[in-house]
Amino acid sequence: MRIVIAPDSFKGCLNATKVALAMQKGARRVFPEAQIDLIPMADGGEGTVEAVLNAVKGRKIEVKAKDPIGRQISAFYGLIENDKTAIIEMAAASGLPLLRAEERNPRITSTQGTGELIRDALDRGVKKILLGIGGSATNDGGAGLAAALGVKLLNSQGEELPPGGAALANLQDIDVSELDSRLAEVQCEVACDVQNPLCGPEGASAVYGPQKGAKPEDIRILDAALLNFGEKLSKLSGTNLLELPGGGAAGGLGAGLVGFLGAKLRPGSQMILDVAKAEEKIKHADLVLSGEGMTDFQTAYGKVPVGVAALAVKYKVPVVVISGAVEGQPDLLGDYGVNCCFSVSEGPGTLEEAFSKGEVQIERTVWRILTVWKLGAESAFRKENY
């Protein structure tokens, strides 16, 4: 018996590694001799570096960088593939959890710290950067990141703009003459799981601004500022960033990375699966287990279980999704290669109680599922041989 276990985190409860280990524990109760491959997953937000370093050989690098409001903090990223590929999650330096509620203000928050992580990786000689951009506290289109890498964003008087998204309303010129020349030899891929454009009612400011502290008037100001920024960077880069799907991700960082660095936007789960060489493992599996905190109709839009199932369906390997909660029919993801969805919930209780028992409930759910799986296999064997 060969099982691949590739879950996302149960957000607010367990990271992806702990979910995978709990699933493995349940599987071992039924198939103690099974070969089990663990591939903890992530979507580009918090936990991306950890997920990759748990899937492939690498090391974690601690770096001093600025947080979204300019304070010096200890941040991190990962190095894999003989230190030639950097795994960076922007949340480590520019993420929302780094700020208290009263500090959230996308008019002034900056992605400068993420640019500092990239610069440190360049100093170490990387040739490829895999950048997760989930969980941002910013709305500056990547202006801070670009500034940390040598770009000058200037107003009509030729002065450099202050940090933050609101300042982009005064952007007159973008000077890339001092952009770090090493970037020309580095491939940059971005884990981006949304399709929002840079501006407008479905854009970065309107959709994600409120969770970052933006009030209605802030949204109007920030959207206009990003429009000005997008127009000027589109002209400079030769790419229409205003119509780029995913350009509005992470407060416009998706557009900024494409415009400044020529980055490629990719689904986050796909990027992690590629790095972990998951296809080769899934190809030879008898069963794949995945999961997430909540499985519902939104899962179909590129979330981890669907990304995992897309590989499994190529080799006709069954996929079972085990999540904290399932909203919908057990076969709600049947069209995407998922055979069945299960919730780990064992009865009524508070959210806090569910979180406290998460690992045990995951283990027991896998135990139940694989017990039935084993009984079915044994029954089929008996019918074939007697």
FIPA-649561 format. One record per residue (C-alpha): chain; y, z, x negated. Coordinates in steps of 0.001 Angstrom, whole numbers. Example, Ala and Ser with C-alpha at 12.3 -4.5 7.8 and 13.67 -1.06 7.14 Angstrom:
2
{A; {-4500; 7800; -12300}} {A; {-1060; 7140; -13670}} 
END
This chain:
386
{A; {0; 0; 0}} {A; {3374; -1030; -1390}} {A; {6565; 183; 271}} {A; {10189; -651; -496}} {A; {12704; 1977; 645}} {A; {16284; 661; 770}} {A; {18580; 2767; 2985}} {A; {22341; 3199; 3122}} {A; {23832; 6691; 3136}} {A; {23948; 8767; 6302}} {A; {27715; 9175; 6032}} {A; {28900; 12751; 6283}} {A; {25323; 13983; 5877}} {A; {23362; 12527; 2953}} {A; {24011; 9985; 231}} {A; {21707; 6987; -43}} {A; {19654; 8502; -2867}} {A; {18845; 11622; -856}} {A; {17963; 9502; 2178}} {A; {15617; 7365; 70}} {A; {13940; 10422; -1467}} {A; {13412; 11993; 1968}} {A; {11843; 8747; 3202}} {A; {9619; 8647; 133}} {A; {8467; 12211; 792}} {A; {7433; 11281; 4335}} {A; {5632; 8159; 3112}} {A; {3682; 10140; 495}} {A; {2308; 12421; 3217}} {A; {481; 9437; 4710}} {A; {-41; 7184; 1690}} {A; {-115; 9465; -1374}} {A; {-1254; 6652; -3673}} {A; {1228; 4060; -2434}} {A; {3486; 2191; -4827}} {A; {7011; 2966; -3627}} {A; {10151; 1243; -4885}} {A; {13393; 3082; -4150}} {A; {16589; 1035; -3802}} {A; {19395; 3340; -2597}} {A; {22014; 1075; -1051}} {A; {25778; 1036; -610}} {A; {28342; -1220; 1010}} {A; {31056; -1127; -1664}} {A; {32590; 2227; -750}} {A; {31845; 5694; -2021}} {A; {28404; 5906; -3560}} {A; {28258; 2334; -4838}} {A; {28171; 3319; -8502}} {A; {25557; 5988; -7867}} {A; {23415; 3591; -5845}} {A; {23427; 975; -8593}} {A; {22731; 3468; -11376}} {A; {19800; 4818; -9387}} {A; {18398; 1311; -8969}} {A; {18836; -65; -12502}} {A; {19240; 1300; -16009}} {A; {22839; 2133; -16879}} {A; {25330; 4885; -17588}} {A; {28319; 6526; -15953}} {A; {31707; 6402; -17685}} {A; {34350; 9087; -17057}} {A; {37944; 7856; -17277}} {A; {41412; 9314; -16771}} {A; {43258; 7298; -14129}} {A; {46018; 7651; -11553}} {A; {45151; 8557; -7990}} {A; {46829; 6760; -5036}} {A; {50057; 8741; -5417}} {A; {50218; 8677; -9198}} {A; {48559; 11928; -10225}} {A; {46287; 11863; -13263}} {A; {42664; 12474; -12245}} {A; {39184; 12106; -13667}} {A; {37631; 8925; -12234}} {A; {34498; 6983; -13156}} {A; {32607; 3702; -13104}} {A; {29191; 2487; -14238}} {A; {27938; 195; -16988}} {A; {24671; -1741; -16685}} {A; {22969; -4719; -18308}} {A; {23514; -3469; -21882}} {A; {27077; -2437; -21056}} {A; {28077; -6018; -20244}} {A; {28521; -5450; -16489}} {A; {30822; -2830; -14967}} {A; {30196; -1378; -11518}} {A; {33481; -62; -10138}} {A; {34208; 1515; -6770}} {A; {37908; 1553; -6029}} {A; {37428; 4751; -4002}} {A; {36919; 6615; -7290}} {A; {40582; 6151; -8209}} {A; {42312; 4797; -5094}} {A; {40244; 6243; -2262}} {A; {41335; 8037; 882}} {A; {39313; 11213; 174}} {A; {41481; 11813; -2898}} {A; {44427; 12671; -652}} {A; {45070; 15522; 1744}} {A; {45933; 14455; 5281}} {A; {49643; 15125; 4759}} {A; {49660; 13011; 1573}} {A; {48452; 9834; 3240}} {A; {51246; 7274; 3198}} {A; {50354; 3597; 2693}} {A; {54020; 2745; 2166}} {A; {53784; 4326; -1307}} {A; {50070; 4605; -2225}} {A; {48953; 2344; -5049}} {A; {45826; 706; -6477}} {A; {47057; 1278; -10035}} {A; {44172; 3635; -10840}} {A; {41607; 968; -9983}} {A; {43371; -1394; -12360}} {A; {43119; 1279; -15049}} {A; {39357; 1463; -14532}} {A; {39138; -2306; -14946}} {A; {41240; -2141; -18097}} {A; {38967; 522; -19587}} {A; {35940; -1646; -18808}} {A; {37604; -4584; -20555}} {A; {38213; -2363; -23583}} {A; {34451; -1784; -23703}} {A; {33750; -5516; -23778}} {A; {32330; -6176; -20305}} {A; {31829; -9775; -19211}} {A; {31239; -9121; -15529}} {A; {32839; -6766; -13015}} {A; {31264; -5825; -9701}} {A; {33939; -4112; -7642}} {A; {33405; -2222; -4390}} {A; {36580; -1902; -2343}} {A; {35585; 325; 579}} {A; {37355; 3594; 1416}} {A; {40841; 2719; 196}} {A; {43978; 4816; 710}} {A; {46228; 1864; -65}} {A; {48023; -1075; 1529}} {A; {49596; -2722; -1502}} {A; {47586; -5954; -1678}} {A; {46337; -4991; -5137}} {A; {49851; -4969; -6558}} {A; {49259; -1689; -8382}} {A; {45979; -2969; -9809}} {A; {47697; -6129; -11027}} {A; {50522; -4144; -12617}} {A; {48000; -2040; -14543}} {A; {46578; -5295; -15920}} {A; {49930; -6670; -17089}} {A; {51420; -8427; -14041}} {A; {55087; -7851; -13282}} {A; {56215; -7906; -9661}} {A; {59968; -8401; -9579}} {A; {62765; -8141; -7023}} {A; {65751; -10489; -6771}} {A; {67502; -8614; -9607}} {A; {64516; -9089; -11915}} {A; {63537; -5424; -11703}} {A; {59932; -4273; -11351}} {A; {58998; -3000; -7916}} {A; {58051; 639; -7374}} {A; {54459; 1421; -6289}} {A; {53256; 987; -2729}} {A; {52933; -1546; 39}} {A; {56429; -1202; 1491}} {A; {58067; -2297; -1778}} {A; {56425; -5728; -1459}} {A; {59064; -6618; 1145}} {A; {61450; -7011; -1807}} {A; {59092; -9112; -3924}} {A; {60859; -12174; -5251}} {A; {58840; -13251; -8271}} {A; {55392; -12641; -9773}} {A; {55233; -12834; -13562}} {A; {51652; -13218; -14818}} {A; {52571; -14164; -18382}} {A; {51292; -10815; -19665}} {A; {48184; -10588; -17465}} {A; {45351; -9295; -19648}} {A; {43964; -12451; -21275}} {A; {40448; -10992; -21436}} {A; {40132; -11432; -17667}} {A; {39853; -15197; -18144}} {A; {36420; -14669; -19683}} {A; {35191; -12123; -17111}} {A; {33429; -12900; -13846}} {A; {34611; -10688; -10988}} {A; {32651; -10194; -7759}} {A; {33925; -8020; -4926}} {A; {31836; -6164; -2343}} {A; {33686; -6901; 880}} {A; {32087; -6243; 4275}} {A; {34989; -7127; 6580}} {A; {36481; -10455; 7593}} {A; {40010; -9309; 8448}} {A; {42870; -11531; 7268}} {A; {45731; -10193; 5196}} {A; {48310; -10053; 8005}} {A; {48740; -10100; 11769}} {A; {47150; -8115; 14615}} {A; {43737; -8203; 12892}} {A; {45186; -7734; 9417}} {A; {45115; -4933; 6869}} {A; {48121; -3000; 8130}} {A; {47413; -3142; 11874}} {A; {43688; -2417; 11751}} {A; {43309; -41; 8816}} {A; {46833; 1297; 8344}} {A; {46586; 4102; 10936}} {A; {43621; 5779; 9242}} {A; {45628; 5783; 6023}} {A; {48585; 7550; 7656}} {A; {50646; 4598; 8908}} {A; {52750; 5095; 12044}} {A; {53661; 2144; 14328}} {A; {56926; 1494; 12475}} {A; {55106; 1701; 9122}} {A; {52628; -935; 10322}} {A; {55418; -3348; 11150}} {A; {57057; -2829; 7741}} {A; {53786; -3061; 5826}} {A; {52630; -6187; 7646}} {A; {55910; -7978; 6899}} {A; {55700; -6850; 3262}} {A; {52152; -8171; 2898}} {A; {53193; -11451; 4481}} {A; {55901; -11876; 1827}} {A; {53438; -10877; -899}} {A; {50729; -13189; 455}} {A; {53031; -16183; 632}} {A; {54211; -15771; -2946}} {A; {50768; -15042; -4406}} {A; {49270; -17977; -2453}} {A; {51827; -20295; -3997}} {A; {51164; -18928; -7475}} {A; {47351; -19030; -7223}} {A; {47009; -22264; -5266}} {A; {44831; -20481; -2661}} {A; {45868; -19826; 949}} {A; {45373; -16071; 893}} {A; {46876; -15611; 4347}} {A; {43846; -17275; 5929}} {A; {41235; -15859; 3556}} {A; {38430; -14064; 5463}} {A; {38304; -10578; 3987}} {A; {41764; -10888; 2484}} {A; {42832; -7830; 4471}} {A; {40055; -5628; 3093}} {A; {41190; -2432; 1368}} {A; {44815; -2858; 2355}} {A; {44957; -6445; 1158}} {A; {43141; -5810; -2105}} {A; {40661; -8543; -1139}} {A; {43460; -11111; -1192}} {A; {44994; -9654; -4328}} {A; {41754; -9822; -6310}} {A; {41210; -13452; -5339}} {A; {44828; -14360; -6085}} {A; {45251; -12493; -9361}} {A; {41722; -12547; -10811}} {A; {40018; -15467; -9077}} {A; {37432; -13018; -7748}} {A; {34612; -13937; -5370}} {A; {34228; -11887; -2177}} {A; {30626; -11063; -1220}} {A; {28863; -8796; 1294}} {A; {28408; -5419; -364}} {A; {24749; -5007; 495}} {A; {23956; -8446; -907}} {A; {25595; -7573; -4198}} {A; {23614; -4340; -4573}} {A; {20354; -6074; -3638}} {A; {20971; -8711; -6302}} {A; {21756; -6155; -9001}} {A; {18636; -4143; -8144}} {A; {16489; -7306; -8181}} {A; {15349; -6256; -4732}} {A; {13982; -9634; -3670}} {A; {11178; -9520; -6212}} {A; {10213; -6017; -5050}} {A; {10382; -6883; -1347}} {A; {8433; -10092; -1882}} {A; {5306; -8108; -2782}} {A; {5756; -5250; -298}} {A; {3629; -4425; 2735}} {A; {6509; -2652; 4457}} {A; {10249; -2163; 4033}} {A; {12089; 942; 5249}} {A; {15878; 896; 5612}} {A; {18425; 2928; 7562}} {A; {21976; 4211; 7976}} {A; {23871; 6956; 9736}} {A; {24384; 5018; 12981}} {A; {22631; 1818; 13991}} {A; {24316; -122; 16795}} {A; {25650; -3609; 17551}} {A; {27970; -3410; 14523}} {A; {24985; -3249; 12162}} {A; {24438; -6964; 12726}} {A; {27781; -7723; 11047}} {A; {26511; -7521; 7479}} {A; {25562; -3860; 7203}} {A; {22815; -2659; 4885}} {A; {19729; -2842; 7184}} {A; {20490; -6447; 8105}} {A; {21091; -7379; 4467}} {A; {17759; -5851; 3503}} {A; {15953; -7530; 6407}} {A; {17358; -10931; 5433}} {A; {15302; -10761; 2236}} {A; {12193; -9346; 3893}} {A; {12039; -11998; 6609}} {A; {11748; -14699; 3920}} {A; {8373; -13249; 2940}} {A; {7275; -12124; 6419}} {A; {7422; -8466; 5401}} {A; {7939; -6068; 8347}} {A; {11102; -3954; 8370}} {A; {11580; -599; 10073}} {A; {15052; 940; 10321}} {A; {15309; 4738; 10484}} {A; {18794; 6054; 11216}} {A; {20602; 9204; 12175}} {A; {21236; 7702; 15591}} {A; {20369; 4429; 17320}} {A; {22537; 3064; 20091}} {A; {20663; 352; 21955}} {A; {17119; -893; 22397}} {A; {14522; -352; 19643}} {A; {14519; -4125; 19030}} {A; {18297; -4508; 18986}} {A; {18109; -6071; 15499}} {A; {15033; -8172; 16228}} {A; {16927; -11417; 15724}} {A; {17752; -10315; 12172}} {A; {14212; -9544; 11002}} {A; {14107; -5833; 11892}} {A; {10893; -5025; 13766}} {A; {11986; -1704; 15225}} {A; {14737; 915; 14998}} {A; {14087; 4666; 15130}} {A; {16392; 7684; 15362}} {A; {15541; 10811; 13388}} {A; {16916; 13046; 16148}} {A; {14330; 15573; 17366}} {A; {16154; 17066; 20319}} {A; {19463; 18431; 21580}} {A; {21739; 20177; 19125}} {A; {25152; 20059; 17499}} {A; {26209; 17528; 14889}} {A; {26362; 20313; 12325}} {A; {22759; 21290; 13095}} {A; {21641; 17669; 12779}} {A; {23384; 17344; 9404}} {A; {21789; 20545; 8112}} {A; {18305; 19273; 8973}} {A; {18856; 15656; 7932}} {A; {16397; 15447; 5048}} {A; {13620; 17216; 6953}} {A; {14117; 15022; 10027}} {A; {14046; 11830; 7959}} {A; {10844; 12935; 6218}} {A; {9131; 13789; 9509}} {A; {10216; 10554; 11178}} {A; {8743; 8455; 8365}} {A; {5623; 10615; 8455}} {A; {5171; 9910; 12197}} {A; {5830; 6177; 11863}} {A; {3442; 5658; 8970}} {A; {753; 7753; 10607}} {A; {772; 5313; 13523}} {A; {903; 2410; 11044}} {A; {-2186; 3773; 9271}} {A; {-4076; 4321; 12534}} {A; {-3368; 742; 13549}} {A; {-4578; -602; 10208}} {A; {-7756; 1483; 10394}} {A; {-8413; 352; 13954}} {A; {-8005; -3300; 12968}} {A; {-10371; -2797; 10037}} {A; {-13064; -1267; 12243}} {A; {-12863; -4116; 14747}} {A; {-13229; -6660; 11977}} {A; {-16220; -4962; 10365}} {A; {-18260; -3479; 13236}} 
END
